[in-house]
Amino acid sequence: MKFKIVDTHVYWWPVEVVSPDPEKPGKTVTQSFTMQFQAISSDEGEAMLKEIAALPVEEQKKRQHEELIRVCKNWRDVTDDSGDVPFTEEALKACLQFSWFSRGLYKAYSRSLAPDEARKGN
């Protein structure tokens, strides 16, 4: 396949979330869904991280997931007791409040940036 330059690079990537099993004490369950990411330039990512790092600690905590919020555009296979949950920034922010969700999403995003490493299982 030839390399194609595009203005906006958007792609789907699998996400696994390992969380406490509500039925079995001390055990975990793995759930999965697919996230649509929009790639940002390394310059934009670095600028965002520098800007956040220059803020007071309390403000840094409020903006800790800003890069993920910027790059996450949609999801598939996310449900609740009522059925499919549509992707919104508010829904994403609510999910990011749980460490197992944010950990799984960061891991998936990181692997999407270095897919050869993900394929090796690292």
N, C-alpha and C positions, 0 to 999 in steps of 0.2 A: 504494500500500500504506500502511495506517495504521501509525503508530509504536506498537509494543507494548512496554510496560515489563515486564521480566522480572527475577527475582531473580539469575539466573546467565545471562550471555550467552556462549554457546559457538558457535564457528564454524570452518569449514574454510577454509584459505588456501593457495594454491600457493607452493612454495619451489623456487628454482633454486640449485643448488650448482655453482660453477665450480671445478674442481680440475685439478691437473696430469694430463696424459694419460700413462698408464703405457707406452703404445706409441710415442709421438712426442715426442722431446725438445723442450722449449721450447713445446709446445702445451698447450692445455687442452681439457677435455671438460665439457659441461654436463649435469648429471643433475637430475631433478626428482622431487618427491614432494609430498604434501599434508599439512600439519600442522593439527591441531585446536588452536585457541587458546581459552583462557577469559579474557575481558576482566576486568581488575581496575580498580578506581577510581583516578583520578589521585592521590587522597590516599594510597592504599596503595602505589602505585608510588613516589611521592616519599618516603614514609616509609622504604621499603626502601632506596632510593638514599642517603638521608641516613644511615641506620644503617650501611651499608657504608662510606660515605665517612669516617665517624668512627673506623673501625678502623685498626690498624697495617697497613702496606703488604702484608705477607705474608698477613695474614688477608683483605685486600681481594682479593688475587689468587685465593685459594681460593673466594671467593664472587662472582667477577666475572660469572658467568652465572646468578645466583640468580633474577633476574626472569624470564628465559626458562624456567628450570626450573619456576617457579611457574605460568606461563601455558600451557605446552605440555602437552596432555592426551592426545594420540593422534597417530598418523601412518598414512598409507596409502602403498603403493608403495615401501616400504623393504625391501630384500632383502640377502641375502648369498649365498655359494655354495650354501647349503643350502635357500634359499627365502625366504619372507617372514619378516621380523624383527618380532616383537611389540613394541609400545611398552612400555617400562619407563623409570623414572627413571634407572636404571643405564645402559641402552642410550643414552638421550639424553645423559647426562653423558660417556659414552665418545666419542660422536660430536662433542660440543662441544670435545673436546681438539684437533680439527683446525681450523685457522683458516679454511679454506675452508667448512667446514660451519657454523661459528658465524657467519661473515660472511654467508652466504646466509640463515641463519635470522633473524639480526637484521634484515636488509634486508626479508625477508618480513613479519616482525612489525611493523616500522615502517610499511611500506606498508599493512598491514591496519588500522592506526590512523588512516590518512589515505587512504582508498581513492580519493578524487577525484584526489589527486596521482599515485597509481599508474596510474590510468586515463589520465592525461595523458602518462605515460611519463617522469616526472621521477624 
